[in-house]
Amino acid sequence: GDPPDLIASGPTLPDDSTFDDAIKILENKNLVSEAPIRLVNYLFEGRQGKWPETPETSDPVFGNSAFVMAGSNKTALQASRKEAERIGLTTF
Protein backbone atom coordinates (compact mmCIF):
# COMPACT_ATOMS: atom_id res chain seq x y z
CA GLY A 1 0.00 0.00 0.00
CA ASP A 2 2.37 2.75 1.08
CA PRO A 3 5.94 2.30 -0.20
CA PRO A 4 8.21 4.33 2.13
CA ASP A 5 10.30 5.75 -0.71
CA LEU A 6 7.17 7.23 -2.31
CA ILE A 7 5.46 8.89 0.65
CA ALA A 8 7.49 12.04 1.26
CA SER A 9 10.28 10.37 3.21
CA GLY A 10 12.68 12.72 1.52
CA PRO A 11 16.36 12.06 2.01
CA THR A 12 15.89 9.64 4.91
CA LEU A 13 15.39 6.57 2.71
CA PRO A 14 17.00 5.28 -0.47
CA ASP A 15 15.29 5.88 -3.78
CA ASP A 16 15.93 3.32 -6.50
CA SER A 17 14.47 5.46 -9.29
CA THR A 18 16.76 6.80 -12.00
CA PHE A 19 16.94 9.73 -14.38
CA ASP A 20 15.97 7.27 -17.10
CA ASP A 21 12.83 6.27 -15.16
CA ALA A 22 11.73 9.91 -15.00
CA ILE A 23 12.46 10.48 -18.69
CA LYS A 24 10.47 7.38 -19.64
CA ILE A 25 7.46 8.67 -17.70
CA LEU A 26 7.61 12.02 -19.49
CA GLU A 27 8.01 10.28 -22.85
CA ASN A 28 5.23 7.72 -22.24
CA LYS A 29 2.81 10.50 -21.27
CA ASN A 30 3.97 12.76 -24.14
CA LEU A 31 5.00 15.44 -21.64
CA VAL A 32 8.60 16.14 -22.65
CA SER A 33 7.58 19.25 -24.60
CA GLU A 34 5.21 20.35 -21.82
CA ALA A 35 7.67 20.05 -18.93
CA PRO A 36 9.89 22.99 -17.95
CA ILE A 37 12.99 23.01 -20.15
CA ARG A 38 15.29 23.22 -17.10
CA LEU A 39 13.77 20.00 -15.75
CA VAL A 40 14.07 18.20 -19.08
CA ASN A 41 17.68 19.34 -19.49
CA TYR A 42 18.52 18.23 -15.93
CA LEU A 43 17.04 14.77 -16.50
CA PHE A 44 18.83 14.24 -19.81
CA GLU A 45 22.11 15.57 -18.39
CA GLY A 46 21.67 13.25 -15.40
CA ARG A 47 21.11 10.28 -17.67
CA GLN A 48 24.38 11.17 -19.43
CA GLY A 49 26.20 11.20 -16.08
CA LYS A 50 26.56 14.95 -15.50
CA TRP A 51 24.56 14.72 -12.25
CA PRO A 52 24.65 11.92 -9.67
CA GLU A 53 21.76 9.52 -9.27
CA THR A 54 20.09 9.34 -5.86
CA PRO A 55 21.96 7.15 -3.34
CA GLU A 56 21.41 3.40 -3.70
CA THR A 57 19.99 1.21 -0.94
CA SER A 58 23.52 -0.01 -0.11
CA ASP A 59 24.89 3.53 0.43
CA PRO A 60 26.40 3.84 3.94
CA VAL A 61 24.54 7.12 4.45
CA PHE A 62 21.45 5.01 5.23
CA GLY A 63 23.25 2.82 7.77
CA ASN A 64 21.55 4.44 10.76
CA SER A 65 18.28 5.29 9.03
CA ALA A 66 15.07 3.98 10.53
CA PHE A 67 11.55 4.20 9.19
CA VAL A 68 8.36 3.88 11.21
CA MET A 69 4.96 4.17 9.56
CA ALA A 70 2.81 6.06 12.05
CA GLY A 71 -0.22 6.28 9.80
CA SER A 72 -1.40 6.37 6.23
CA ASN A 73 -3.92 8.15 4.07
CA LYS A 74 -6.22 5.15 4.48
CA THR A 75 -5.93 5.30 8.28
CA ALA A 76 -6.62 9.05 8.26
CA LEU A 77 -9.62 8.60 5.97
CA GLN A 78 -11.08 5.86 8.16
CA ALA A 79 -10.64 7.95 11.31
CA SER A 80 -12.20 11.00 9.62
CA ARG A 81 -15.19 8.95 8.51
CA LYS A 82 -15.67 7.47 11.97
CA GLU A 83 -15.59 10.93 13.59
CA ALA A 84 -17.94 12.41 10.97
CA GLU A 85 -20.46 9.63 11.60
CA ARG A 86 -20.06 10.06 15.36
CA ILE A 87 -21.14 13.70 15.11
CA GLY A 88 -24.06 12.86 12.84
CA LEU A 89 -22.73 13.58 9.36
CA THR A 90 -23.64 11.33 6.46
CA THR A 91 -20.63 9.70 4.85
CA PHE A 92 -20.23 7.68 1.70
C-alpha positions as CSV (number, residue, x, y, z in Angstrom):
1,G,0.0,0.0,0.0
2,D,2.4,2.8,1.1
3,P,5.9,2.3,-0.2
4,P,8.2,4.3,2.1
5,D,10.3,5.7,-0.7
6,L,7.2,7.2,-2.3
7,I,5.5,8.9,0.7
8,A,7.5,12.0,1.3
9,S,10.3,10.4,3.2
10,G,12.7,12.7,1.5
11,P,16.4,12.1,2.0
12,T,15.9,9.6,4.9
13,L,15.4,6.6,2.7
14,P,17.0,5.3,-0.5
15,D,15.3,5.9,-3.8
16,D,15.9,3.3,-6.5
17,S,14.5,5.5,-9.3
18,T,16.8,6.8,-12.0
19,F,16.9,9.7,-14.4
20,D,16.0,7.3,-17.1
21,D,12.8,6.3,-15.2
22,A,11.7,9.9,-15.0
23,I,12.5,10.5,-18.7
24,K,10.5,7.4,-19.6
25,I,7.5,8.7,-17.7
26,L,7.6,12.0,-19.5
27,E,8.0,10.3,-22.9
28,N,5.2,7.7,-22.2
29,K,2.8,10.5,-21.3
30,N,4.0,12.8,-24.1
31,L,5.0,15.4,-21.6
32,V,8.6,16.1,-22.7
33,S,7.6,19.3,-24.6
34,E,5.2,20.4,-21.8
35,A,7.7,20.0,-18.9
36,P,9.9,23.0,-17.9
37,I,13.0,23.0,-20.1
38,R,15.3,23.2,-17.1
39,L,13.8,20.0,-15.8
40,V,14.1,18.2,-19.1
41,N,17.7,19.3,-19.5
42,Y,18.5,18.2,-15.9
43,L,17.0,14.8,-16.5
44,F,18.8,14.2,-19.8
45,E,22.1,15.6,-18.4
46,G,21.7,13.3,-15.4
47,R,21.1,10.3,-17.7
48,Q,24.4,11.2,-19.4
49,G,26.2,11.2,-16.1
50,K,26.6,14.9,-15.5
51,W,24.6,14.7,-12.2
52,P,24.7,11.9,-9.7
53,E,21.8,9.5,-9.3
54,T,20.1,9.3,-5.9
55,P,22.0,7.1,-3.3
56,E,21.4,3.4,-3.7
57,T,20.0,1.2,-0.9
58,S,23.5,0.0,-0.1
59,D,24.9,3.5,0.4
60,P,26.4,3.8,3.9
61,V,24.5,7.1,4.4
62,F,21.5,5.0,5.2
63,G,23.2,2.8,7.8
64,N,21.5,4.4,10.8
65,S,18.3,5.3,9.0
66,A,15.1,4.0,10.5
67,F,11.5,4.2,9.2
68,V,8.4,3.9,11.2
69,M,5.0,4.2,9.6
70,A,2.8,6.1,12.0
71,G,-0.2,6.3,9.8
72,S,-1.4,6.4,6.2
73,N,-3.9,8.1,4.1
74,K,-6.2,5.1,4.5
75,T,-5.9,5.3,8.3
76,A,-6.6,9.0,8.3
77,L,-9.6,8.6,6.0
78,Q,-11.1,5.9,8.2
79,A,-10.6,8.0,11.3
80,S,-12.2,11.0,9.6
81,R,-15.2,8.9,8.5
82,K,-15.7,7.5,12.0
83,E,-15.6,10.9,13.6
84,A,-17.9,12.4,11.0
85,E,-20.5,9.6,11.6
86,R,-20.1,10.1,15.4
87,I,-21.1,13.7,15.1
88,G,-24.1,12.9,12.8
89,L,-22.7,13.6,9.4
90,T,-23.6,11.3,6.5
91,T,-20.6,9.7,4.8
92,F,-20.2,7.7,1.7
